[in-house]
Amino acid sequence: QVEAFMRQAAKTNNRFSLQHIVAAIRGFLRRQHAQGILRRPLHEQIDTPRTYRLEKLPRALPWEQVKALFRSVDGTQSDDQRDFTLLYLAARYGLRSGELVRLTLDDIDWRAGILHVQQTKTKQTLQLPLTDEAGDILTRYLKNSRPKCSFRQLFLRHKAPSGPLTGVAVYHILQQRIRDSGLDIPPVGCHALRHSLAVHLLRRGVAIGTIGEVLGHRDPESTCVYLRLGIED
């Protein structure tokens, strides 16, 4: 029964997802064996799919395509300005979806020109320079689009129930904007914009250490992953 289930699961899941499924089944069977319900330790007999570090390339978009996506956002509706600001910060600062939805009004230090980002992976606070362009975009969004309310989060839902956006909502916003743009862009998540920024900076001759600082990497090896995308270089 277990083998039949795994064969069925393999039809709709890649090897990386199957690893999580195997772990769940193993945990269940291990508990059943510990409780004496199963006489045999079946959890020891399930192989997990083999995966290899760095076997998959990070997905990145050409920078011209990223800018074309920006231009495709109309900008006349309140949702347009919110979505444009969201995607701009994702692409220009390489922010993850969780970092975007955690941004608050207090994270923007207008006087010092700094954007404070609470990193989801390292749990550290990353300080990024607030450029003039980013400042203008944020100012326009806050004045014309963001609902007036007690929430401190930067990005909010414009439809009931009111409240901050979630990480999943960022993914759906990106997908909707890709569809509306008419551009030949495959379905990608927010991380693809982060990867696109890394490759864009790499091809402009920016040092790996500097790219790592922008992306908030503590280990240079994490940044070197993007070197594999610099095929033309």
N, C-alpha and C positions, 0 to 999 in steps of 0.2 A: 504493500500500500504506500509506503514511504517513497519507494523508487518510482512508482507510477505518478505520485504527486509531483516529485521533482522533475520528471520528464514533461509533465504538463506545465509546470512553472517555467521551465526553460524555453517554452515557446513564446512567452511574453516578457521575459526578463533577461537582461544581459548577465554576464558572469559576476559583475560587481553587485548587482541586486540579489543574485542568487546566494551570494555569501551571507547576506543578512537573513535570507529565508532559512538557509541551512543552520545558522546560529540559533534561530528561534526554535526550529524543530529539535535541535540537539538539546537546548535548554529544557524543553518540554519532556523529552524522553529521559533526560538525566534525572529530572524530578520524579518521573514515574518509576524509574528504577530505584531511586533512593527510598521511595515510599513503599517499595515491595510490590507495586502493581505489575511491573514487568520483571520477569525473572532474568532476562538477558539484557546486558548493557547495549541496547541498540544504538545509543548515542555515539558509541565508539566506532560504529561501522558505517557512518555516513561521511563520505569524502566531500570536502568543500571545493568549489571551482578554483582553479589556479589563476591568480592575477599577478601582475608584475609591476613593480614601481616604474613610473614614467612610461608605461607602454602606450598610453594614449596622449596625443598632442593636445595642449590647451586650445580651445576654439576661440579664434579671434577674427574680427571683421576688418577689412581694409579701412583705413582712417577716413578716406573720402566717402565711403559708404556710411560710416558713423555720422559724418557731418551732413550727409544727404538725409539721414533719418531725422536729425535735428530740424532741418529746413522743412521737412514734410509736416511738422506739427503746426497747425494753423495759427494758434495763438490768440484767437478772438474769444474763445470760451474760457470759463474759469478752470475747467478740467484741463484745457490745453496748457495753460500757464503752469499749473501744478505738475502735469506730466513732463513738460519741457524742462522745468527746473530739476525734477527728479532724475531724468535721464542725463541732463547736463552734469550733475554732480556725480552720477555713476560713471560717466565716461571721462570727464575731465579730471576727476580725483580718484578714480578707480575704487569707489566705495562699494561694498557688498550690500545686498538688499537689507540685511539685518541692521547694518550701520546706518543706512538711509532712514529707516523708519524709527530709529532711536534718536535721531537728531532732534534737538529742541531749540527753542528760541535763545536759550541761554548759552548754547554752544557757539553762537556767532558773536565773536568779540569784534565789534565794529571799530572800536577805537584802536586796538592793536593790529587789526587786519588779520585775524587768525580764526580758522575754523577748527573747533575741537571735535574730534571723532572718537567715540567709544568703540574700540575694535571688538568684534564679536569673537575672534579666534584667540587673541592674546590677552584680552580683558584690559589692555593698556589704553591710555588716552593718546591719540595721535594729534599733533598740532600741525595743520597745513595752512599755508599762506592763502589768505582770501584775496584773490586777484580782483582788479577793477571790474573785469567782465563778470566774474562770479558775483561780486557785490551788486552790480547793476541788475543782474537776473534775479537775485534773491530779493532785492528791494522792490522790483516790479511785481514779483509774485506776492510778497507780503502785503503790498498796498492794494493790489487789484484782485487777488484771487483767493487768498487764504481766508477761511471763515473767521469771523470775530467770535471767540469763545474762550473758555477757561483752560482748555488744553494747552500744554506747553510744547507738545510735539510739533515739529515743523510741517510735516505732511499729514493732512487729515482727509477723511472721507467727505465727499460732497453730497452724499446721499445717506438717508437714514439707514441704520443708526449712526449717529455722529460719533466721532472718535478718531484716533490715529490709524494710519494705514498699517497693514501687516506685511511681513516679508513676502507672503504668497501674493498679495495684491500688487506688489512691485513687479513680480513676474507676469501677471496677467496684463498689467498696464503696458509693459514692454511688448508683449505679444500682440496686443490690440494696435499699438502704434506701428508695429512692423506690418501688420495686415493693411492698415489704413494708408501706409506710405506707398504701397504698390511696388516697393523695391524687392529685388531678388535676394532676400535675406532668409536663411533657414530659421526655424524656431530655436531661439537661444535664450539663455537666462542672463541675469545681470552680470554674472561672472565673465561672460564673453566680452562685455564692454570693458571690464577690468583688464582682461587679457589684451584687448585691442589697444588700450592705453600703453601697456608695457611694451608691446611691439612697436607702436608709434614712436615712443621715446627712444627705444633701442635703435631704430632706423634713423633717428635724428642725431645719433652719436652721443646720447646721454649715457653717462657712466652707469654701470650696473649698481654701484653703491647708491647713487642718487635715485635710480628707479626704485630700489628697495626702500629708501626713505619715504618716497611718495606713496608706495603701496603699504607701508607699515610693516615690512618684513624685518624680523629680528635676526634671521639667519640668511646670509648672502646666497646660500644654496637654494633657498626658496625662490629667489629672483632669477637665478641662473636657469631655472626651468624654461623661462621664456626665450632663452637663447636658441632653443631648438626650433623656434618659429621664424628665426631670422635667416631663412633659406637663401634669400637673395644676397645676404651679407656674408 
